[in-house]
Amino acid sequence: MIKVCKFGGTSMADGINMRRVADIVSGDPARRYIVVSAPGKRFGGDAKITDLLYETHQNLTENGELGAPFEKVASRFRRIVDELHLDFDIDAVLSETAEEILQTRSESFTASRGEYLAGRVMAALLSAPFVDAKDVVKFDRGGRFDPASYELIRSALKGTKRAVIAGFYGSDPDGTVRTFSRGGSDISGAVVARAAMADVYENWTDVSGFLACDPHIVASPEGIKQLSYRELRELSYMGANVLHSESIFPVREADIPIHILNTFRPDDEGTMILPTEKYLAGVRRLRTVTGIAGKKNFTVINIEKSMMNAEIGFTYKIMEVLFRHNISFEHLPSGIDTMSLVIDSEELSHGVLEEVRADIVEAVSPDRTSVYSDVALIAVVGHGMTKSVGTSARLFSAIANAGVNVRMIDQGSSELNIIVGVDNENYERTVRAVYDEFFRET
Ligand code: ASP
């Protein structure tokens, strides 16, 4: 059994937390490869090391020195080593790092040093070798992740019982350090899990996994114990943001399950994210609904034209208008003589809405167009919805009983989700009604 464990910024925030991480790792011999983030915030208002490093770089460009931001980085790491009573020459590593930043003057290199330093300290704490991601995580000439990295990682890990790898960065073909996008240590963890052909990718964070809905709306909602990759995609797309579904493509491709766990409550069950087939085959009793997520501030443009279905190229002409304005749409529910475009309101601000509407009128001469804004979308997600008769009846009666008018419905062809559009002001009320209907069942 091989587990690859990624620890996020809060788990690495100070010496006490790093000690917890070391205990978690040592508690299970299968936890072999450890991927770390840079220390995050210790309390509200605290600074993340990565942010301080971006400030360091800015200071370097503007004033020619590393200055106060780097001093803060250095003292955080000195303190961590102190708290851990570690025999590790952090001062030497810090001055070497400062030297390299001054030499390279590269933003990515500077930003990556949080993970580098955290990795060095964690390796010392676990008495395990440190693998520099610069040598094994590679990007191609276009800046895309290079799958040749898997082999490099495999050979670097070969023969090690345990190893620590810094998250968030890798290097270009010429060896220059490059970072993934912000939050990218999740990708590094997934890459290492795939390379090591791990049985599971443990993603340790500061919450006990996914909840069935936003806890700001429903007090202490149920935790989701199991989730399929496809459900994860639907839920995180609609705003459930424990883990970015796109960031875990390497494990998804290799069908490796992801276990979301809480460093601060390591005995909690967490959420297990499984390849869809495995999930469906193994689940004991499929819940009707797995989770509910949603977002506010969408605009719906309704287009009506009798016999639109018979008009060849009708949709094409509308899509062409959107393409010209560089606008992506979220949903496209349509009827015989009507079509609605659901678009993030942000994309239509500063007069774009009026232009798009006028261009649509010119392109397809509709009988009528209407627009309503301030729409919230709620995604009700679950494989179980296909299997149980009457799900939509229950869903819509619950919403009606809450006194909410439904502005739009879209059921994805996968039957994995039903999207409901309501006025922004009814968003919370609707989520609560749907949660009560499907989660307070016996
Ligand atoms: N430290 C990086 C960031 O703050 C990467 C990560 O934590 O995943 O974005």
Residues whose N, C-alpha, C, O or C-beta is under 5 A from the ligand:
A	BS01	LIG	G9 S37 A38 T50 F168 R182 G183 G184 S185 D186
